[in-house]
Amino acid sequence: MKRDPGKDGLIRKQEREGFNFVLLWLAGFIILRVFPAVFSLVCSFSDSSFFGRAQEWGLMNYRKIFSDINTLSSFAVTLKYTLITVPLRLITAFAVAALLSHSIKGMAFFRTVFYIPSVLGSSVAVALLWKAIFRDDGTANALLSALGLPAVNWLSAKGSAMFVISLLRIWQFGSSMVVFLAALRSVPGELYEAAELDGAGRIRKFVSVTLPFVSPVIFFNLITQFGLAMQEFNAPFVITQGGPRGSTTLVSLLIYNTAFPMHDLGLSCALTWVFFIILTVMITAVFATQKLWVFYGDEEEL
C-alpha cells in the first residue's frame, strides 16, 4: 500500500506539537514538584540550615520528632482541630443546603449570601478581621457586654483560642454547601414518590433515599475537607500565632516555625515527610471505609 507523504508529514507535525505540550508540563512537574520533594527528603536526613552546609547526616531529625513532647503535642492539636472542624462544617453545610434546596422565591439571594464566606477563602485579610472581632476589646466582647455577660479572653485561653480558629473554618462552609445543594437537587422525585407509596415518612425517606443517593458527594466533601483542615495554616498563624502555650500550633505552623524563625531546615523537612506519611495513611483509611457507607449507582453492574 502506497503511503501519502503529505499525510505522514501532518501526523509527525501533530505528534511533535503534542510532545512539546507534554514536555512543558513534564518540565514544570519535575522542577516544581519532583525536585523540591527529593531535595526535602535528602535534607530531612541532615542538620541543614539556610545559612550553612550540613555537618551531620542520619536519622537524628526523625528521632527528635518522635521524642519531643511539643512536636507530638502539635500533631495531637492538628488531629483535634480536624476532628472538630470537619464534622461540624459538613453538618452545617448539609443542613443549610437542605434548607436552600427548596424552590422558594428569593432563594438565590440566600444561596449567594451563604456562599460569600467561601469566596473570601482562608485569606490573611479574613483572618485579621476574625482576630479583630475576638480581641479583648473586639466586637464579640462588646456583644457579650451588651447582653450583660462577662467578657471572655478569646485569644488568651487554650479552649477559647481553639474555638476561635475552629469557628472561622466552620463559618466558611459555602463550597461544601454548593456541592451538597447540587447533589440534593439531583435526587429523582420518583424515588420519593415510590417511598411514599411504601408508607415511608420524612425520616425514612431521608435515611433510605436521600443519604444513599448523596453519599458519594458526602465522601468527596469529607476527603477534601479532611485534607484541607489537616493543612490549615493561615488561621493559627495570623490569629493566635500558635498560642497560648502551643494550644493552636498546628503541624503546618510548626513546620514553618522550624524552618524560618529557627532556621532548622533539616528538622522542618523531616516534619514535612512525617506529616505527609501520616496524612496519606489517614486518607487511605478513610478511602477504605467507603465500601461500607458510600453507594454508587453502577455498583450492581460491576
C-alpha angles and dihedrals in degrees: 000000000000114000123225108236092200093053092046091051091051091051092050090049091051090048091052091049091049091048091050091054091049090045092057091051091045092051091050092047093051095044098041102031116017099039096049090046094051091043090051092049092051092046091051089070094053141061091241121160134183092256106041147032123265114272098181134038129194144071096309093115093053092046089051092051094054094042100044112094094203092055093048088047089054091055089049092049090051092051091047091050091050095047090050100045105036099057094040092047093049094045091049092047092048094047093050091044090053090053093046095046091080118096102240128150112269093016091127089064093055091046089055093047093052091047096052095084089058091051088058088052124187091315125159090242092059091046090052090050090049090051091051091051094053102038117113093268095033134118095272094059091042089058091047090050091050089054091050094250125134120260119258127220092229098176099033102059124069098231097043093046090055088046092054097052092041091051090054092055094045090048091060094065096127099105093053090044092056091052091048090047092054091049094048093050091051095060105114113246089219089071092057091046091052090048091051090052087055089054097254118162128211095278093046092049090049093050098039102034114017101041097047092046095051096035093104089055091048088052092049092050091045093054096045096044092045092055093045094048093050089054097045112143115149099063099052091038097052104028106037106005086225094301164163093067093327095302092133099032101127119193094256090056091046090053090051094047091048093050102042116021091033096034090216098141095168094055091044091054091048090051089051093054094045089049091047092052093047092048091048092051092048094047090048090051091052090049090052091058095057092086088065100052113007116093121203119192094226096050095108092052094056 
